[in-house]
Amino acid sequence: MSVALTGLLAALGGGIVDAQLELDERARDSLDAFGETGVPPTAFTWSSVRLSVPLAMRLKGSSLVATGPDGGATLTVRLAYLPAEQEDE
C-alpha cells in the first residue's frame, strides 16, 4: 500500500472536519429538543487533536542552540522529509 504523505494529511484533515460537522449537527438536534425535553442544549468542539501515525520515513536534520542574555536558550530544529520505502502488506 502506497499513500503519499500529502494525501494522508488531507484525509486526516477531512476526517477532523467531518467529525466537527457531526458535533455541530448533534448540537442543533440538542437545541431543537430543548423545548420538548427541558434538557439544556449542549454543543462540543475540538480544542486540540493529537494524531499518531506510524510511518516509515527518513529525516535529514540539523539543529542550532542559541543562548540569550538572560540565560535562556532557544533550540531551532530543521527537518526535511525524505520519502522512505514503505512495506506493502
N, C-alpha and C positions, 0 to 999 in steps of 0.2 A: 504494500500500500504506500503510495507516494502522495503526500499533500504538501503544497507549498506553504511556507510559514505565513505568508500574507493571506492565503486562503483560510488557514486555521484561525488566525486572529480575526478575520472578517466574520467567520462563522461564530466564534465566541462572542464577539460584539453583538451580532444579530440575536444570539440566544439571550443575552442580557436585556436587550431592548424588548424582545418578546415577553420575557418574564415580567418586566416593568409594566408592559401593556396589560398583562393578565392581572397584576396587582391593581392597576387603575380600574379595570372592569369590575373587580370584586369590591372596590371602594364605591363605585357607582351603585352596584347592587345593594350594598350595605346602606347607602344613603336612601335609596328607594324603599327599602324595607323598614326604615325607621318609623314611618307613620303607622305601620301595621303592628310592629313588634315592640316598639318603645326602646329597643336596644340601641344605644348610641352608635352612630356610624363610625367605622374605622377605616383608616387608609394607611398603607405601608409603602415605603420606598426603599430603594437600595441606598445605603450610606457608604458602603465600601464593599469591594468584591476582591477576593483573593483566589486566583486560579493557579492550580498546579498542573503542569503539562509535562509529562516525561518525554523529552525529545533528545535524540542523539544529535549533537551539533558540535562544531569546533568553534572556539572563540580565540581571537587574537587580541591581546590586550596590552595596555600599558597603564601605569599609574604614576601619580605625582603627589607628594605630600609637601604642603607649604605651611609653615608656622607663622602665626600672626604676632603682633607686638604684645598682645595680652596673654600670650602663652597658648592660645587655642590653635588648633590645626585644621586644615582643610585637606581632605582626601579627594582627589579627582581621578576617576577611573574612566578609561575609554575602552569600549568593547566593539569589535567588528564581527558581525555574523558571517561565518564561512559555512556554506551548506555542507552537511556531512551525509555519508551514505546511511540510508535507513534500511533496516532489515525488514523484508516482507514476511508476513505471517501466513 
